[in-house]
Amino acid sequence: MGETQRDVAREPEDLARLFHARANAGDVEGLAALYEAGATLAVGEVVASGRDEIRRFYTDLLARKSDFPEPETLPAIRNGDLALTFARLPNGALSVEAARRQADGTWLWAIDQLKIKPVAKG
């Protein structure tokens, strides 16, 4: 599916909203399109580098999981064409990403660290 004006990230915070919609729609290609060509995705011990590996990761994930709860999107921290994006999942886990503004003004993730579990306070 091709990108249109309404379904690209105009702001870094848009990436989490687009991720949520595409994951729940089972749109693997749409998920992969949220990343730069050479992006890195880390989930626990799994590291996917580049869109092909990221696509394979999401193909496998969507084959096993079909419901993605809406995260709380926290404000991005920006420095020029770079931004850190954050989302808190309902279970308290965090997702932290580095996004980069593209030449056309849209934003894509360059690095994605999914599901950082909260530290138990004791």
N, C-alpha and C positions, 0 to 999 in steps of 0.2 A: 504494500500500500504506500503510495507516495505521500509526502508531506504537503500540507496546505498551509495557508497563512494562519489558520486558527489552531493548528495542532503542532506548532513548533514552540520551543521555549524562548519567549521574548525577554524573560527575566530568569535568573538562575532558580528562583523558587518555583517556577513553572515545571521544572523537570520532575519533581516529586508528584505533582498532580497528574502529569502525563504518564508517569510510571504506573501510578495506581490505576488509572483508567485502562491502560493497555494491558497490564497484568490481569486485571479482572475480565478483560475481553479475550484473553488468550492470544494476544497479538505479539508473537515472538519477534517478528520483523520490526514492529513498532518499538518494542523494548530495545532491540539492538541499535535502532536509529537514534536513541537518546545518548549514545556514546560516540566519542571520536573514533576514527578508524584504528588508532593504535592504543586505545584505552586499556586500563587494567581494572579488573573486578576481582575483589577478594571477599570470600565468604568462608569464614573459618580457615581451614587449611587448603581450601580450593582457591586457586588463582587462575583466572582466565585473562589472557592477553590478546587484544585485537577483537574486532567485531565477530569474526568467525567463531572463536572460542566462547565469546560472550553469548552469541546466538545459541550455541550448543548447550551452554549452561542453562539458559532460559527455556530451551526446548525440553530439557530434562525436568526442570523445576515445574513447568506448567503441566507436564504429563502426570506429575504427582500431586499437584496442589492447584486448586481452582478459585479459592477465596482469599483475597488479600484485603485485610482491614485497612481502613483509611488512616494514614499516619497523621500526626500533628507536624506540620511543616514549620520549622523555626526560621527566623530571618537569616538570610545569607550574610556572610562576612565577605566584603568585596575589597579588592585591591586592583584597580584598573580592569584588565580583561580576565582576571582570575577571581573565583569566588569559592568559598567553602559553603556547601549546602548541608543541611541537617534535617533529619526527620526522626521523630520519636514514635515508635510503634506502640499499639495499645498494651503490649506486654512489658513495656519499659525499655526494650532494646532500642538502640540508636543506629541510624545509618548516617554515615558521614561521607561526603563526596567533594572532590575538587572539580569544579566546572570551569570551562574556558569559553569566552566570547569568541564566536567564529567571525570570519570576514564579513558575512552577511548580517551580523548583529544578533544572531540567535546564539543560544547557549547549549553546549553539550558537556556531558561528563567526561573527564579525562581519567579520573581515578575514583573508584567506588569501593568503600568498605562497608559491606552490609552487616547488619545485625551485630553490633557490639553490645554484648550483654552488660546490664548494669552491675556495678560492683555492690555486693551485699555489705551493708554497714553493720559492724558488730561492736 
